[in-house]
Amino acid sequence: DPDDGEAIRADHALMRAVAVGEEGAFARLIAAEAPKLTRFVASILSDLSEAEEVVQEALLRLWKQAESWEPQARIGTFLHQVAYRIAIDRLRRRRPHVDIDGLDDVLEDEGPTPERHLAQKDDGRVVQAALDKLSERQRTVIVLAHFQELGQAEAADIMGIGEHAYESLLARARRRLRALLTGRDVEGQREGRRT
């Protein structure tokens, strides 16, 4: 993709500016990348202040690499990869902690009317509770696909898996999320924590 090559070259120029201490270069990079990176990490960790810490750590790692930056991928891809690994490490350290008690109460009284069904789907708390019930990999793939505006190849790269594996994981995650939102999480009971 020629646009990708151009974007990678622009990122490389920005990193060279950061490396030589050009005033405002790193601030421009932070302004461009931090908001979507923070949303991404917050959706994985369900904790905004912890997400901000992770983003700061990822940005610091990037800053330390400015002089040796090699443009193999977009800066955003690199930051997502680093932040993803840090977030997953934090999740693993805080286990066992999955607060799903409220989810059953919200979903068990599914009314027969389409209006009620749509109202529940639009409720951000219900969606977040369902996302929280997904495995970390399923939650990540949903966030990358639907909230981060990243292409499939880039999202697969962030997760460190092939595109085919990414497609398969995304399909399973969508099915599970749909089942959680409709109160019919049969697949989750079958799959367990396999994903």
N, C-alpha and C positions, 0 to 999 in steps of 0.2 A: 504494500500500500504506500504510494508516494507521499500522502499526507502524514503517515506515520513517520517516515524517514525525515520529513521536514520538522515535525514536532520533536523528534529525538535530537536533531541538530540544534533546534532552539533551546531545548533543555540543556544540552551540552554547553552552549554559549552562556546560559544563565549560570551553570555550575562553574564555569571558568571565571565569570564575574564575581561569584561568591568567593572562589579560591584566592583571587587577587585583592579581596577586600573592598570591592566596589560598593560604595555607600548605597544602601537600600536594596541591594540585589537579594539578600537572604530574606529581607522583609517582604519583598514582592513574592518570593517563592512561598513563604509562610501564608501570605494572604490568599494565594491561589490554591494551595493544597490543604491547609489546616481545617477549614470548615467541613469539607466532605470526608476527610480522614477522621475527624472527630465523630461525625455521624456514624461512620462505619464502625469504629471501635466501640462507641456507646451502644450500638445495637448488639454487639457481641457480648459486652460486659454488663449491660443494663445499669450502668453507673457513669454519669457524665463526668464527675470529677476524676474518677479513675481513668476514664477514656482520655481526658485532657493530659494526664500524666504520661500515658502511653504515647500519645501524639508528640509530646515534648521529647520523650526519649527517642522516638523514631526520627524526629527532626534533628536532634543532636547527633545521632549516628550519621545522618546524611551530611551535616555540616562538617563533621570530622573527616568525611571522605571527599570533600570538595576538591582538594588538590589532585587526588588520584582518580577522579570520576571518569569512568569509561561508559560511553553511551550505548549500553546494550539494550536498555529499555527506557521507557518514560520515567521521569522522576516520580510521578504519581504512582506508577506500578511498583517501583522500588519501595516507596513509603508505605503503600498498602501491604506489601509482603512483610516488611519489618514489623509494622504495627500488628498485623495478623499474628505473627509468631509471638510477639510480646503478650498480646491479649490472650492467646491460647495458653501460654505459660501461666499467666495470672489466673485464668479459669481453673486450670489443673491444680494450682496451689490452694485455691479456695474451696475445692470440693470436699466433702459432699454438701453442696448447697444449691438446691433447685426448689424454689418456692412455687409450687403448682397448686397449693391448696385452694386458692380463689378461682382457679380456672374451671373446675368442675361445677362450682356454684353458678358461675356465669353462663356456662354452656348447657347445663343439664335441662333447663326449662326452655328448650328450643320450641317456639310456637310454630303453628302450622302456616302462618301467613307469610307471604313473600316480603311484606313490609318489615315484619319483625326480623326476618333473616337478614335483609339488607342493612337494617339499623345496627344489628350486631356486628356485621362485617365492617361497617364504617366506624365502629367504636375503637379508637386507638388503643385503649386499655386491653380490650379483648384480643386484638391482633398482637400486641406486645406480649401478652400472657401466652398466647399460642406460640409465638416465636421463641419465647423463653423455654418452652417445653421441648422444642426441637433439640437434637444433638447440636454440639457446637459447629460441626461441619455443615449440617443442614441449614442452620441459622445463617452461617456465613455465606453460603451459596445463594440463599434467598436475598440477603442484603446486597450482595455484589450484583446480582442479576436485576433487582428491581429498584434499588435505592441509590446505587453508586454510579449509575449510567456508564458502566464499563462494558466493553465488548467481551464476547465469550472467551477469546484467546487470552486477553489480558486478565480476566477473572480467573481462568484456569491457572495461569502463570502465578498469580498471587497466592493461590492455594497450593501450588506446587504439584498439580496433577495434570494429566493430559486432557485435551478437549473432550474426548469421548467419555472419560470418567466424570468430567464436570457436567456434561449433558445428563448423564445417568443420575448423578447425585442431585442435580437440580430437579429432574422429573420426580424422584422419590421425595424430595423435600416439599415440592409443590403439592403432591398427593397427601402427604402427612399434614401439611398446614391446612389444606382444604378439609381434611377429616377432623382436625382439631376445631376448626371454626364452625363446623356443622355438628359437632358432638358425636361423630362416628369414627373415632380413632382406632379402628380395628387393625389397620396396617401397623400402627405404632406398637400395638401389643404383639403382633407377629414379628416385626423387625427387631424389637427390643432396642439395644444400643449398638446394633451392628454397623450403623453408618458412622 
